[in-house]
Amino acid sequence: MHVLESFLTEEHLRLREEVRAFAEEVVAPRVAGLEASRSIERELPREVARRGWIGATIDTEHGGMGAGHLAKTIIVEELSRVCAAVGAAVQASQLGTAKIIRYGTEEQQRRWLPKIAAGECLPTIAVTEDGSGSHVLGMRATARRDGDDYVLNGIKCFVGNSDIADVHGVVVRTGSGSRGLSAFLVEADAPGVTVSPHEPTLGLHGFSFGEVRFEDVRVPAHCRLGAEGDGRDIAYSSSIVYGRPNLSAVSLGVHQAILEETVAYCHERQLYGKPLYETDGIKHKVGQIQSRLLTARLTAYYAASALDRELLCDPELINAKYLNAESAIDSARTAMEILAAAGLRTKRPLERYLRDALHIFAPAGTSDIQVLRLAEHALGLSKGQYSQPTYGPARGTAALRPLQALPA
């Protein structure tokens, strides 16, 4: 990882050491309990938040770290290396912060960002519906204007941190067509907001990503994010600029753990009186995992660094999610081929890594969606890029630089 460290400053390296120590000392002892109970982990995400790590991209004026996207990637990566469920919870709150940073009014930012940065508030974002995953314009949840309020009705599913969030960023339909979506900040304890009972899933045990219902929920108009009709852009920009790199970081942490577990087993396991790693076929498979991991980390760091340097980099962000999600799953399978039946035992973590890696495939768009978006960029069919530091999507803004060459 020495070459990749050229992306990192001394502050990044110290942050990695700090987060890794926390993950190994505080998070690791709780993993077995989460796996056994499959219950929601409510305290660990707040412990992380109290250290200021949810506020990695919140500016110092609002009490945040002001450390940027690469720092955010490192935080999520190191937590996910030990427990992907905790990494997923942290990235979900960081994703929930994105809409306030990028679209919030000064008043909204003053109200919410300091609380988030201090670990007093966990935000999330609620966009997905059963019948409209990546097809955002197909959503059916609505909000109608009623005097100084909007009245929200509908159901959102796969809401990260659904059970522990303090405020939801909800995108609903307020009109027709592509400009008929709007976004609102809705407090989790508002009358009419309910969370469906937790359903255990294949992996990410401890992380809640459930269903949130809105039944005649009255939301003051001043809680609307952006203008009426900005909901599509808020959903897309949050997903591209935060969702995709955040999930890349979760995959990256799991991928690192897969390599470490595989290498440890290859030293531990004896075959014909020799360590397993002395077998050429095993070396080949370990080399495949290492190659995938190096490439995955490069794409994740490259994209995050481009964001920090205020470059237009939507394709790089999309590619980072695609490559990290796919390669972590591929490496988990390769590792299973090395460990064979031993990898199925729950006393070893590899089966957990495989299950957790599979959970990163769908959120923020499946791999088919990522490839489709990459094709649109290559063919000149995309309608603009969202990876800019200012309000709204970039549409031919000459002042912003496209990503051509990114110095290390």
Secondary structure, 3 states (H helix, E strand, C coil): CCCHHHHCCHHHHHHHHHHHHHHHHHHHHHHHHHHHHCCCCCCHHHHHHHCCHHHCCCCHHHCCCCCCHHHHHHHHHHHHHHCHHHHHHHHHHHHHHHHHHHHCCHHHHHHHHHHHHCCCCCEEEECCECCECCCHHHCCCEEEEECCEEEEEEEEEEEECCCCCCEEEEEEECCCCCCCEEEEEEECCCCCEEECCCCCCCCCCCCCEEEEEEEEEEEEHHHEECCCCCHHHHHHHHHHHHHHHHHHHHHHHHHHHHHHHHHHHHHHCEECCEEHHHCHHHHHHHHHHHHHHHHHHHHHHHHHHHHHCCEECHHHHHHHHHHHHHHHHHHHHHHHHHHHHHHHCCCCCHHHHHHHHHCCCCCCCCHHHHHHHHHHHHCCCCCCECCCCCCCCECCCCCCEECCCCCC
